[in-house]
Amino acid sequence: MNHEELAELIKRYRSGTATPEEIALLDKIWSESQTDTSITSDHTEEQLQEIQGQMFSAIKNEIRKKERARAKSVSYIPLLYKVAASILLVMAVSFWWYSASNRLHEIRTGFGEQRIVMLPDQSKVILNGNSVLRYTPGWDDNTSREVWIEGEGFFSVIHTKNHQKFIVHGVNQLNVEVLGTKFNVNTRHCSSEVMLTEGKVKLELAGADNKQPLFLKPGELATVTDKELSSQSVNKQRYTSWLENKLFFERTPLRDISGILKDTYGLKVTFSDPSLETRELSGEISAASVDEILYAIGETLDLTIEKKGQQVTITPKHQ
């Protein structure tokens, strides 16, 4: 019997049109609700107390309404309140469980912040600055492990005994499926990159013309361009150096570096001369702080870099 049918049965009981069989059924529901603890067995004491408080509050409000209305008959009221209590308990616990099991747990990092996240299966994610990770709080052995990411994160995924899928959802309808591996995901500005360091991953692009999945090998980078997946071999240091608070550049234009500074650290970079945007930087610099990054860029390329709040201005040093 669902909640709607039970509510209709109570309605008939209150109006005096319920049959003796239906009255007996309501009494049976109440009796069973007193002995069946299966619905609450998976909840902590704190959660049950919260639900109980909400339940009794709702019952008290209902009782006040009935007392004000002065119901025609009082013979059904004790049983009605008993049944109402059991219904409210079932509905409250069911609703709480459904909401909790379907509500995504969200973790955010601020600009320049890194954070280690342990997932329910003990897989680990290191979130880079200005990133968001979402996942359902409870995982079991019979369903896929799924997470959603916006920004950048490095995943170390545990391989389970029953070979459960681990799926990372990014932007561009990109889905990364793994069993046990390590890889970096960068999803910003409607673009996605996946760089594999260990193991093997399968990438699929929902809604793409070409439905063929792409399999990555260690040292390969997958990118999404115009709803197409492609891969190439890269220097993995360039994509994972941030894990060690470093930034690695290979003939990287200042235009691209300014994008990194904006996405990860929240800086807005302007150039006094547009030609500066094409200046290239190679090498590894410390990313322990924003000031160290800006100082290294300025010294390496002989530039003057002024920072006021989140505003950064780059000019030639001898202008």
C-alpha positions as CSV (number, residue, x, y, z in Angstrom):
1,M,0.0,0.0,0.0
2,N,1.4,3.4,-1.0
3,H,1.1,6.7,0.8
4,E,-1.8,7.8,-1.4
5,E,-3.9,4.7,-0.8
6,L,-3.2,4.9,3.0
7,A,-4.2,8.6,3.0
8,E,-7.5,7.7,1.3
9,L,-8.1,4.9,3.8
10,I,-7.7,7.3,6.7
11,K,-10.0,9.8,5.0
12,R,-12.7,7.2,4.8
13,Y,-12.1,6.2,8.4
14,R,-12.5,9.8,9.5
15,S,-15.7,10.2,7.5
16,G,-17.2,7.1,9.0
17,T,-17.4,5.3,5.7
18,A,-14.6,2.8,6.3
19,T,-15.6,-0.9,6.5
20,P,-14.7,-3.1,9.5
21,E,-12.0,-4.7,7.4
22,E,-10.5,-1.3,6.6
23,I,-10.5,-0.3,10.2
24,A,-8.8,-3.6,11.1
25,L,-6.2,-2.9,8.4
26,L,-5.4,0.5,9.9
27,D,-5.0,-1.1,13.3
28,K,-2.7,-3.7,11.8
29,I,-0.5,-1.0,10.1
30,W,-0.1,0.7,13.5
31,S,0.8,-2.6,15.2
32,E,3.4,-3.5,12.6
33,S,5.0,-0.1,12.7
34,Q,5.7,-0.6,16.4
35,T,7.8,-3.7,15.8
36,D,9.3,-3.2,12.3
37,T,12.7,-1.4,12.8
38,S,14.1,-2.1,9.3
39,I,13.3,1.4,8.1
40,T,15.4,3.0,10.8
41,S,18.2,0.5,11.0
42,D,20.5,2.4,8.6
43,H,20.3,5.8,10.4
44,T,22.4,7.2,13.2
45,E,20.9,8.2,16.5
46,E,21.4,11.8,15.7
47,Q,19.5,11.5,12.4
48,L,16.6,9.6,14.0
49,Q,16.3,12.3,16.7
50,E,16.1,14.9,14.1
51,I,13.4,13.0,12.2
52,Q,11.5,12.3,15.4
53,G,11.5,16.0,16.3
54,Q,10.1,16.9,12.9
55,M,7.5,14.1,13.1
56,F,6.2,15.1,16.5
57,S,6.1,18.7,15.5
58,A,3.9,17.8,12.5
59,I,1.7,15.6,14.7
60,K,1.2,18.4,17.3
61,N,0.2,20.8,14.6
62,E,-2.3,18.2,13.2
63,I,-3.8,17.7,16.7
64,R,-4.3,21.4,17.2
65,K,-6.2,21.6,13.9
66,K,-8.4,18.7,14.9
67,E,-9.1,20.2,18.4
68,R,-10.1,23.5,16.9
69,A,-12.3,21.8,14.3
70,R,-14.0,19.7,17.1
71,A,-14.5,16.6,15.0
72,K,-17.9,15.0,15.0
73,S,-16.8,11.8,16.6
74,V,-13.9,11.3,19.0
75,S,-14.0,7.5,19.0
76,Y,-11.5,7.3,16.1
77,I,-9.1,10.0,17.3
78,P,-6.7,7.9,19.4
79,L,-6.3,5.3,16.6
80,L,-6.1,8.1,14.0
81,Y,-3.2,9.8,15.8
82,K,-1.5,6.4,16.2
83,V,-1.8,5.7,12.5
84,A,-0.8,9.3,11.7
85,A,2.3,9.0,13.8
86,S,3.3,5.8,12.0
87,I,2.6,7.3,8.6
88,L,4.6,10.4,9.4
89,L,7.5,8.3,10.7
90,V,7.5,6.2,7.5
91,M,7.2,9.3,5.3
92,A,9.8,11.3,7.2
93,V,12.4,8.6,7.3
94,S,11.7,7.6,3.6
95,F,11.9,11.2,2.5
96,W,15.1,11.8,4.5
97,W,16.7,8.7,3.2
98,Y,15.7,9.5,-0.4
99,S,17.0,13.1,-0.1
100,A,20.3,12.1,1.6
101,S,21.0,9.3,-0.8
102,N,20.3,11.4,-3.9
103,R,21.8,14.7,-2.7
104,L,25.3,15.3,-4.0
105,H,28.0,16.1,-1.5
106,E,29.8,19.2,-2.8
107,I,33.4,20.3,-2.0
108,R,34.7,23.6,-3.3
109,T,38.2,25.1,-3.2
110,G,38.9,28.8,-3.2
111,F,41.4,30.6,-5.4
112,G,44.9,29.3,-4.8
113,E,43.7,26.6,-2.5
114,Q,44.4,22.9,-2.8
115,R,42.4,20.2,-1.0
116,I,42.6,16.4,-0.6
117,V,39.3,14.6,-0.8
118,M,38.8,11.0,0.3
119,L,35.9,9.4,-1.5
120,P,33.6,6.8,0.1
121,D,35.7,3.9,-1.5
122,Q,38.9,5.5,-0.3
123,S,39.9,6.7,-3.7
124,K,41.6,10.1,-3.5
125,V,41.1,13.4,-5.3
126,I,43.4,16.4,-5.0
127,L,41.4,19.5,-6.0
128,N,43.3,22.5,-7.5
129,G,42.2,26.0,-6.8
130,N,38.8,27.3,-7.8
131,S,37.3,23.8,-8.4
132,V,34.2,21.9,-7.4
133,L,33.8,18.2,-6.8
134,R,30.4,16.5,-6.3
135,Y,29.5,12.9,-5.4
136,T,26.8,11.0,-3.6
137,P,27.7,10.4,0.0
138,G,27.1,6.6,0.1
139,W,28.4,4.1,-2.4
140,D,27.6,0.4,-2.4
141,D,29.1,-2.7,-4.2
142,N,26.3,-2.9,-6.8
143,T,26.4,0.5,-8.5
144,S,28.9,2.6,-10.4
145,R,31.0,5.1,-8.5
146,E,30.3,8.5,-10.1
147,V,31.7,12.0,-9.5
148,W,31.3,15.4,-11.1
149,I,34.1,17.9,-11.4
150,E,34.3,21.5,-12.5
151,G,37.9,22.9,-12.5
152,E,40.9,20.7,-12.0
153,G,41.6,17.6,-10.0
154,F,44.0,14.7,-9.8
155,F,42.4,11.3,-9.2
156,S,43.9,8.2,-7.6
157,V,41.3,5.6,-8.1
158,I,41.1,2.3,-6.2
159,H,40.4,-0.9,-8.1
160,T,37.6,-2.8,-6.4
161,K,37.3,-6.6,-6.2
162,N,34.1,-6.7,-8.3
163,H,35.6,-4.3,-10.9
164,Q,33.2,-1.5,-10.2
165,K,33.2,1.3,-12.7
166,F,34.5,4.7,-11.6
167,I,33.1,7.5,-13.8
168,V,34.2,11.1,-13.8
169,H,31.7,13.5,-15.4
170,G,33.2,16.7,-16.8
171,V,32.0,19.5,-19.1
172,N,31.3,19.1,-22.8
173,Q,29.4,15.9,-21.8
174,L,32.7,14.2,-21.3
175,N,32.7,11.0,-19.3
176,V,35.9,9.3,-18.1
177,E,35.5,5.7,-17.1
178,V,38.3,3.9,-15.1
179,L,38.9,0.8,-13.0
180,G,42.0,1.7,-11.1
181,T,44.4,4.4,-12.2
182,K,45.8,7.9,-11.8
183,F,44.9,10.8,-14.0
184,N,44.5,14.6,-14.1
185,V,41.2,16.2,-15.2
186,N,40.9,19.9,-16.2
187,T,37.5,21.2,-17.1
188,R,37.3,24.9,-17.4
189,H,35.6,27.3,-19.8
190,C,33.6,24.6,-21.6
191,S,36.8,22.7,-22.4
192,S,38.2,19.5,-21.1
193,E,41.5,17.8,-20.8
194,V,42.4,14.4,-19.3
195,M,46.0,13.4,-18.8
196,L,46.7,9.8,-17.8
197,T,49.7,9.0,-15.6
198,E,49.0,5.4,-14.7
199,G,46.6,2.6,-15.8
200,K,44.0,2.9,-18.5
201,V,40.9,5.0,-19.0
202,K,38.1,5.1,-21.5
203,L,36.6,8.4,-22.6
204,E,33.2,9.0,-24.2
205,L,31.6,12.1,-25.4
206,A,27.8,12.1,-25.0
207,G,26.0,13.7,-28.0
208,A,29.0,13.5,-30.2
209,D,28.7,12.5,-33.9
210,N,31.4,9.9,-33.4
211,K,30.3,7.6,-30.6
212,Q,33.6,5.6,-30.6
213,P,35.2,5.7,-27.2
214,L,38.8,6.9,-26.8
215,F,41.3,4.8,-24.8
216,L,44.2,6.6,-23.2
217,K,47.7,5.2,-22.3
218,P,50.0,6.6,-19.7
219,G,51.6,9.9,-20.9
220,E,48.8,10.7,-23.3
221,L,46.5,13.8,-23.1
222,A,42.9,13.7,-24.4
223,T,41.2,17.0,-25.3
224,V,37.7,17.9,-26.4
225,T,37.6,20.2,-29.4
226,D,34.4,21.0,-31.4
227,K,32.6,17.9,-29.9
228,E,35.5,15.7,-31.0
229,L,37.9,13.7,-28.8
230,S,41.6,13.5,-29.7
231,S,44.8,12.4,-28.0
232,Q,48.5,13.0,-28.1
233,S,51.6,12.2,-26.1
234,V,52.8,15.0,-23.8
235,N,55.2,15.8,-21.0
236,K,53.1,14.8,-18.0
237,Q,55.1,17.2,-15.8
238,R,53.4,20.1,-17.4
239,Y,50.0,18.8,-16.3
240,T,50.8,17.5,-12.8
241,S,53.5,19.8,-11.5
242,W,50.8,21.8,-9.6
243,L,50.5,18.8,-7.2
244,E,54.0,19.8,-5.9
245,N,53.2,23.5,-5.8
246,K,55.1,24.1,-9.0
247,L,54.1,25.3,-12.5
248,F,55.9,23.8,-15.6
249,F,55.9,25.7,-18.9
250,E,57.1,24.7,-22.3
251,R,57.2,27.7,-24.6
252,T,53.9,28.7,-23.1
253,P,52.5,32.2,-24.2
254,L,51.8,34.7,-21.5
255,R,48.3,34.7,-22.8
256,D,47.8,31.2,-21.7
257,I,49.6,31.8,-18.4
258,S,47.3,34.7,-17.7
259,G,44.4,32.3,-18.1
260,I,45.9,29.9,-15.5
261,L,46.4,32.8,-13.1
262,K,42.7,33.8,-13.6
263,D,41.3,30.3,-13.3
264,T,43.3,29.0,-10.4
265,Y,44.2,32.2,-8.4
266,G,41.4,34.6,-9.4
267,L,43.8,37.2,-10.9
268,K,42.8,39.5,-13.7
269,V,45.8,40.2,-15.9
270,T,46.1,43.1,-18.3
271,F,49.0,43.9,-20.7
272,S,50.2,47.4,-21.4
273,D,51.3,46.2,-24.9
274,P,49.2,43.4,-26.7
275,S,52.4,42.0,-28.1
276,L,53.4,40.9,-24.6
277,E,50.7,38.2,-24.8
278,T,52.8,36.2,-27.2
279,R,56.0,36.2,-25.1
280,E,56.8,32.6,-24.2
281,L,58.0,31.1,-21.0
282,S,59.7,27.8,-20.5
283,G,60.8,26.1,-17.3
284,E,59.6,25.3,-13.8
285,I,58.7,27.9,-11.2
286,S,57.4,27.7,-7.6
287,A,53.7,28.0,-7.1
288,A,53.8,28.2,-3.3
289,S,52.2,31.7,-3.5
290,V,50.9,34.0,-6.2
291,D,53.6,36.6,-5.4
292,E,56.3,34.0,-6.1
293,I,54.7,33.1,-9.4
294,L,54.5,36.7,-10.5
295,Y,58.1,37.4,-9.4
296,A,59.5,34.5,-11.3
297,I,57.6,35.5,-14.5
298,G,58.8,39.1,-14.2
299,E,62.5,38.1,-13.6
300,T,62.6,35.4,-16.3
301,L,61.0,37.6,-19.1
302,D,62.4,40.9,-17.9
303,L,59.0,42.4,-17.2
304,T,57.5,44.7,-14.6
305,I,54.5,43.1,-12.9
306,E,52.3,45.2,-10.5
307,K,49.6,43.6,-8.4
308,K,46.9,45.5,-6.7
309,G,44.4,43.3,-5.1
310,Q,43.3,40.8,-7.8
311,Q,44.4,43.2,-10.6
312,V,47.7,42.5,-12.3
313,T,49.4,44.7,-14.9
314,I,52.3,43.5,-17.0
315,T,54.6,46.0,-18.7
316,P,58.1,45.9,-20.2
317,K,60.7,46.6,-17.5
318,H,62.3,49.4,-19.4
319,Q,59.3,51.1,-20.8
